[in-house]
């Protein structure tokens, strides 16, 4: 069975409401109770205090007026602002009736006590202390035997009791004002905390939405990157391998000598096995096969030699600078750029000689692939390269992934030079 639970804020709010209801009942009914009690005691003590018939009649009339005033105010106060002109007039008129009643009979000071209870309820803050001190005058006069004060002893007693009453009520008023200020500060703090919590909750909801959106974007970006990676790997390995196989098989078919044909067929078989291995490595997101057992310079030298054997074009490989082991991503990018540059030279350049230079410098590594072929106009690239294919754009994309750049210099009849520069990030 579930147990109802309440939050601390709800509990404190309910407690505050109950307290306010009790105070409201007190302010409403206490003046009636005190007035009736003071009237009964005054009637019993009238003979002891030697009240005349006129004084008794006046006390009865004033008590009736006080009762009528209280009844009227109980109905009218609900429609009038607290501490307004009407409430101040009510407080002053009630005080005058209480003072006159106490003058006739000191026991009517019981009714005058109401001036202590609700001064801060009906009077502005600047006049509360004046109301309290005026009530202290009535209480001090009652405590010395009533008004008028006939001799010096009564005046001294009145002054002393007024000082005591006034000091106490001012002290209590000070504590009450401090408590009211603290309550106001607490209320403002709670309200500010609620507003802050609301803003925080809204911010958390917005952050949750942004987080979900970022996850979707990251997932989409990851899928896109993986597609680009596989497409580039397929282009750099399988597509080039198939192109080489087709070239070798075509050469075998055109050859009239059996030995030469077998040589071309053997090369086609080697290319097929290499392409199959590279395809498996690409799917498994492994590094290029030539780097598995050889360092980058040696792998590039083998690639240049294999390309030269396949195309019949002389290729020279040169290394400058101090050779250092590079980060796997850097070496893979340089190797793939070299493969693509050689493949482009084989397909389009019609060159008689190609030079591949790998240079190690202080903070970067450069790869230069130059040929003496027919060249081309870089501003009139083939459509595939203009629209993001895997030729020159692919080389640039690989370099950019490792914070590098690729520059191409060429012209009709002037050959082509592909220069890639990547940061020298050492292998950890």
Secondary structure, DSSP 8 states (H G I E B T S, - for coil): -------HHHHHHHHHHHHHHHHHHHHHHHHHHHHHHHHHHHHHTTTTTT--HHHHHHHHHHHHHHHHHHHHHHHHGGGS-TTSHHHHHHHHHHHHHHHHHHHH-GGGHHHHTHHHHSHHHHS-GGGHHHHHHHHHHHHHHHHTT-SS--SHHHHHHHHHHHHHHHHHHHHHHHHHHHHHHHHHHHHHHHHHHHHHHHHHHHHHHHHHHHHHHHHHHHHHHHHHHHHHHHHHHIIIIIIHHHHHHHHHHHHHHH--SHHHHHHHHHHHHHHHHHHHHHHHHHHTT---THHHHS-HHHHHHHHHHHHHHHH--EEEEEEES----B-HHHHHHHHHHHHHHHHHIIIII--SEEEEEEEE-SSEEEEEEEE-S----GGG--HHHHTT-SSHHHHHHHHHHTT-EEEEEE-TTS-EEEEEEEE--B--
